């Protein structure tokens, strides 16, 4: 559940290429998670997960990698906030939206 929540939060950010330095890492996580979810789709019984080789290790690594991606995103936002201190009063989601629309001043002003 924790992996799914982190993935759901980070996927739209990394799919747009907002953080190219971490994009490759996230793509690997995305592929591994998709493989696991596909195996669950084929057979939704809990015991079928036992047949997935090293599933416990894979999930631990994915969670660790997702946390590293989230940390990199936080550091990226802190850099942007240090450039323009007004950004300290804006939440992460709103700041990401502003940065994503940086070339469209009409949206930023609204």
N, C-alpha and C positions, 0 to 999 in steps of 0.2 A: 504494500500500500504506500509506503514512504517513497519507494522508487517511482511508482506511478505518479504521485503528486509532484515530485521534483521534476520528473520528465515532462509532465503537462505544463509546468511553469516555464521550463527552459526551452522547450521545443520551438515555440513560435519565435523566440529570440534568436536561436541559433539557425533556424531554417531560413531566416532573412539574411544571414551572414553578418550579424551585428558584431560578432567577436571572432574575426578570422583566425586568431591564434588558438582558439579552443574549438573551432568548428570540426576539425578532424577527430578530436577526442569525442565530441558529442555524437558525431556520425557513427563512430564505432559502438557507442552505448546504444544508439538508436537501432542499429542493426542487430545487436545481441538481444535487446529487449523484444524486437519484432520477431526474432527467431523463437524466443521463449513463448511469446503470446500466440504465435502460429501453432506451436506444438500443443498449447492449451486449447486452442480452437479446434484442432483435430480430435482431441480427446479431453473433455473437460473434467474427467475424474481426477481427483487429487492424487491418486496413486500413479497416474501416468507421468507425473513430474519426477518420480523416482528414476524413470528411464532416461531422463535428460542428463547427460554426463556432466558431472561437477556443477550442478545447478546452484548449490549453496555457495561455492566459491565464486561463480559467475555473478551471482546477485550481490555478494559482498563487494566485489571489484566494481560493479556498476554503481552501487551506492557511493563508494569512495570517489569514483570518477565524476559522478554527478555533483558531489559536494565540492570537488575541485573546480568544476565548471562554474558553480554558483559563486564560489569565492573569487574566481577570475572576473566574473560579471560585477560583483560588489566592488572589487578594486578598480575596474573600468569606470564605474559610476562615481566612485570617490575622486578619480582623476578629473572627470568632467565637473564635479562639484567644486574642486579646488580651483579650476579655471574660472568658473563663474559662481561665486558664493550664493547667489539667489537660488541655485539648485538645491541647496541644503534644506530648503523649506518645501521641497517637492518630493513625494514618495517615489520609490524605485519604478513602479509601473508607469507613472505619469512621466517621469524623466526619460524612460525608455521610449515612450511614445513621442515625446518632443524630439529626442535625438534621431528617431526614425523618420521624422518629418522635417528634418533640418533644412531641406531644400524647398519646403513649401511654407513660406512665412504666414500665409493666411490661416493655415491650420494652427500654427504655433500661437498666433495672436488670439485665437478664440479659446 
